[in-house]
């Protein structure tokens, strides 16, 4: 079997709160289990008003509170966070409609991520005038890949229906999030004519702490995530599981790896990784980067000798943020260039 890519990530809830986003005006809408949409209403100042207010005026006369397509499998239930009670329905709808004109950040989080844990990442993009769609994964999406593929199709349908259809997108995937994103890529590859537009809308993709290497690297990730005290036992059990259900697990992983190596998304990419990450074979990672560059992809990367899996932002905040800012400023996503 070839080198394997993707796996589980460590559960983290240590991210600090951002000072950039006014939490009082942050709106969170629950689309379905594990998927949440974050955006901020128009502030009425700066580039955001100039770029987005006109698009709201040009939209339909009545802006729906949250358009839902039955075919997307989207729940109509929503959660409004700290919305001003004296805001009229019409002004809320106008702000929402204008928000749908913004670029969309798809954040595929590490395993077990909580709102507080991913807030720092989310707010970085909200502060740059982007909306954020948080996509969380479960361990079973990985352990039984068919369920992961079904979940990937569900996310894909959401992205191809209102209010996300047609929007320019950026992907940020952390640890197991890279695996979930690859399930979306698998569907794009399987039906290129049907889903080609989605790949073309992605202006860039960022990968933080992908698990790269062999099945053993995957098993290590499972052990460290589920029961750290019994990491060795869980790792050996996972290896036995992969062997017993090879056609339902390892073979699927191999297909996903090939899809990722030949990704239909050829926009600029950024990789964050470290040499001491037990879940990442740096030689394999660097070979992957070389393969993408040979395909003509503009690849940026930042490698540290010592860091923590899925916690590079916490361990190296200045370096991480400066690298991310340089990458984002190089993308044609928004005319509003901001300093992180």
C-alpha positions in Angstrom: 0.0 0.0 0.0 1.2 3.5 -0.8 1.9 6.2 1.7 -1.2 7.2 3.5 -2.5 10.7 4.2 -5.2 12.0 6.6 -6.3 10.9 10.0 -7.7 12.0 13.3 -6.6 15.0 15.3 -6.2 15.7 19.0 -9.0 17.2 20.9 -8.2 20.8 21.7 -10.1 23.6 23.5 -7.3 25.9 24.3 -7.6 28.6 21.6 -7.7 32.1 22.9 -10.5 34.6 22.2 -10.0 37.1 19.5 -10.2 40.9 20.2 -10.9 41.7 16.5 -14.6 40.6 16.2 -17.4 42.2 18.1 -19.0 39.1 19.6 -22.2 41.0 20.3 -23.0 41.2 16.6 -21.8 37.7 15.6 -24.5 35.5 14.2 -24.3 31.7 14.2 -26.8 29.6 12.3 -27.0 25.9 12.8 -27.5 24.3 9.4 -27.4 20.6 10.5 -25.6 18.5 13.1 -21.9 19.4 12.9 -22.2 22.3 10.5 -22.5 25.9 11.6 -22.6 29.2 9.6 -21.0 32.3 11.2 -21.3 35.8 9.9 -21.4 39.4 11.1 -24.0 42.0 10.0 -23.0 45.0 7.9 -21.2 47.6 10.0 -22.1 50.5 7.6 -18.5 51.6 7.2 -15.4 50.9 5.1 -14.8 48.6 2.2 -17.4 46.1 3.4 -20.3 48.6 2.9 -18.9 49.7 -0.5 -18.4 46.2 -1.8 -21.5 44.5 -0.3 -24.3 46.9 0.2 -24.8 47.4 -3.5 -25.1 43.7 -4.0 -27.8 43.5 -1.4 -29.7 46.3 -3.1 -29.4 44.4 -6.4 -30.7 41.2 -4.9 -34.3 40.1 -4.7 -36.8 42.5 -3.2 -37.4 40.2 -0.2 -34.3 38.7 1.3 -35.0 35.4 2.9 -33.9 34.9 6.5 -32.2 31.6 5.6 -32.9 30.0 2.2 -33.0 26.3 2.4 -33.2 23.7 -0.4 -34.9 20.5 0.5 -32.5 18.6 -1.7 -29.5 19.8 0.4 -30.7 17.9 3.5 -30.4 21.1 5.5 -32.2 21.7 8.7 -34.3 24.8 8.8 -33.6 25.3 12.5 -31.3 28.3 13.3 -29.5 29.7 16.3 -29.0 33.4 16.6 -26.2 34.4 18.9 -26.5 37.8 20.7 -28.5 39.5 18.0 -29.6 43.0 19.0 -33.2 42.8 20.1 -34.2 46.1 18.6 -33.1 45.3 15.0 -35.9 45.2 12.5 -36.6 42.1 10.4 -35.9 44.1 7.2 -32.5 45.3 8.4 -31.5 41.8 9.5 -32.5 40.4 6.1 -30.6 43.1 4.3 -27.5 42.4 6.4 -27.9 38.7 5.7 -28.3 39.1 2.0 -25.2 41.3 1.9 -23.3 38.7 3.8 -24.0 36.1 1.2 -22.0 38.2 -1.2 -18.8 37.8 0.9 -16.1 35.2 0.3 -16.8 32.0 2.4 -14.2 30.3 4.5 -14.7 26.6 4.9 -13.2 25.5 8.2 -12.8 21.8 8.6 -11.9 21.5 12.2 -9.9 19.0 14.2 -11.7 16.2 16.0 -13.8 17.3 18.9 -13.4 21.0 18.3 -15.7 23.2 20.3 -16.8 26.8 19.4 -14.4 28.2 21.9 -11.6 26.1 20.6 -11.9 27.2 17.0 -12.9 30.8 17.8 -9.4 32.2 17.2 -9.3 30.7 13.7 -12.8 31.7 12.9 -12.3 35.3 14.0 -9.2 35.7 11.9 -11.3 35.3 8.8 -14.4 37.2 10.0 -12.1 40.1 10.6 -11.0 40.0 7.0 -14.6 40.4 5.8 -15.3 36.7 5.2 -18.1 34.5 6.4 -17.2 31.1 8.0 -18.8 27.7 7.6 -17.6 25.4 10.3 -17.6 21.7 9.3 -17.0 19.2 12.2 -16.2 15.5 11.8 -16.8 12.5 14.0 -14.5 9.6 14.5 -17.0 7.3 12.8 -16.6 9.3 9.6 -13.0 8.1 9.5 -13.4 4.6 11.0 -16.2 3.7 8.5 -15.3 5.7 5.3 -18.6 5.1 3.6 -20.2 7.3 6.3 -17.4 9.8 5.7 -18.3 9.9 2.0 -22.0 10.3 2.8 -21.1 13.2 5.0 -18.9 14.7 2.3 -21.8 14.6 -0.1 -24.0 16.3 2.4 -21.5 19.2 2.8 -21.1 19.4 -1.0 -24.9 19.7 -1.5 -25.0 22.5 1.1 -22.3 24.4 -0.8 -24.1 24.0 -4.1 -27.4 25.4 -2.7 -28.5 28.8 -1.3 -27.1 30.7 0.5 -23.6 29.3 -0.5 -24.1 28.6 -4.2 -21.8 30.6 -6.4 -19.7 32.1 -3.6 -15.9 32.4 -3.8 -14.4 30.1 -1.2 -11.2 29.4 0.8 -10.6 26.1 2.6 -8.8 25.7 6.0 -8.6 22.1 7.1 -7.0 21.0 10.3 -6.0 17.3 11.0 -9.0 15.1 10.4 -10.6 18.0 8.6 -8.3 17.3 5.7 -9.8 13.8 5.4 -13.4 15.2 5.4 -12.5 17.8 2.8 -11.0 15.0 0.6 -14.4 13.2 0.7 -15.8 16.2 -1.0 -13.0 16.1 -3.6 -13.8 12.4 -4.2 -17.4 13.3 -5.2 -16.1 16.1 -7.5 -13.7 13.7 -9.2 -16.5 11.1 -9.6 -18.9 13.5 -11.2 -16.7 16.3 -12.7 -19.3 17.8 -14.9 -21.8 18.1 -12.1 -19.5 19.5 -9.5 -16.7 21.3 -11.6 -18.0 24.7 -10.6 -17.3 24.0 -6.9 -13.6 23.3 -7.5 -13.3 26.5 -9.6 -14.8 28.6 -6.8 -12.0 27.7 -4.4 -9.4 30.4 -4.5 -7.0 28.8 -2.0 -6.6 26.0 0.5 -4.8 25.7 3.8 -3.8 22.5 5.6 -2.7 22.4 9.2 -1.3 19.2 10.6 -2.4 16.7 8.0 -1.6 13.1 9.0 0.8 11.8 6.4 2.6 8.5 6.2 1.3 5.0 6.7 -1.6 3.2 8.4 0.5 3.2 11.6 0.4 7.0 11.5 -3.4 6.8 11.4 -3.5 4.3 14.2 -1.3 6.6 16.4 -3.8 9.4 15.7 -6.7 7.3 16.9 -4.9 6.2 20.0 -3.8 9.7 21.0 -7.3 11.1 20.4 -9.6 8.4 21.9 -7.7 7.1 25.0 -4.3 8.7 25.4 -3.6 6.6 28.5 -3.9 3.4 26.4 -2.4 4.8 23.2 -0.4 1.7 22.5 -3.3 -0.7 23.0 -5.7 1.4 20.9 -3.0 1.7 18.2 -2.6 -2.0 17.9 -6.4 -2.6 18.0 -6.8 0.0 15.2 -4.1 -1.8 13.1 -6.0 -5.1 13.6 -9.3 -3.4 12.6 -7.7 -2.0 9.4 -6.5 -5.5 8.5 -9.8 -7.2 9.3 -11.9 -4.6 7.3 -9.3 -3.8 4.7 -11.8 -3.4 1.8 -14.0 -1.1 3.9 -11.1 1.0 5.4 -7.6 0.8 4.0 -8.7 0.5 0.4 -10.9 3.6 0.8 -8.0 5.5 2.4 -5.8 4.6 -0.5 -8.4 6.0 -2.9 -8.7 9.2 -0.9 -4.9 9.6 -1.0 -4.9 9.3 -4.8 -7.7 11.9 -5.0 -5.8 14.3 -2.8 -2.5 13.9 -4.7 -4.4 14.7 -7.9 -6.8 17.2 -6.4 -9.2 19.0 -8.8 -8.5 22.1 -6.8 -5.4 23.7 -8.3 -5.6 27.1 -6.4 -2.6 28.2 -4.3 -2.1 26.1 -1.2 -0.4 26.5 2.2 0.8 23.7 4.5 1.7 23.9 8.2 3.5 20.9 9.7 6.4 20.0 12.1 9.2 17.5 12.1 8.4 16.1 15.6 4.8 15.3 14.8 4.4 11.5 15.3 1.4 11.6 12.9 3.3 13.2 10.1 6.1 11.7 8.0 7.8 14.9 6.9 9.6 13.2 4.0 6.2 12.1 2.6 4.7 15.6 3.2 7.5 17.3 1.3 7.2 14.8 -1.5 3.5 15.6 -1.7 4.3 19.3 -1.9 6.8 18.7 -4.7 4.2 16.7 -6.6 1.7 19.5 -6.4 4.4 22.0 -7.5 5.2 19.8 -10.5 1.5 20.0 -11.3 1.7 23.8 -11.4 0.1 24.5 -8.0 1.6 27.5 -6.2 2.4 25.8 -2.8 3.5 27.7 0.3 4.7 25.8 3.5 5.9 26.4 7.0 7.7 23.7 8.8 8.9 23.8 12.4 11.4 21.4 14.1 9.3 21.2 17.2 5.6 22.0 17.7 2.3 20.3 18.6 -0.1 18.5 16.3 -3.0 20.8 15.4 -1.7 23.5 17.8 0.9 25.3 15.7 -1.0 28.6 16.2 -0.7 28.2 19.9 3.0 27.2 19.8 4.2 29.7 17.2 1.6 32.5 17.1 3.7 35.2 15.4 5.2 32.9 12.8 1.9 31.2 12.1 0.0 34.5 11.7 2.6 36.2 9.5 2.8 33.2 7.2 -1.0 33.0 7.0 -1.3 36.7 6.4 1.3 36.7 3.6 -0.6 33.8 1.9 -4.0 35.4 2.2 -2.8 38.7 0.9 -1.5 36.9 -2.2 -5.0 35.6 -3.0 -7.6 37.5 -5.2 -10.3 36.9 -2.6 -11.0 40.4 -1.2 -9.9 43.9 -1.9 -10.0 44.5 1.8 -6.4 43.7 2.8 -6.1 43.5 6.6 -3.3 42.7 9.0 -4.0 39.7 11.2 
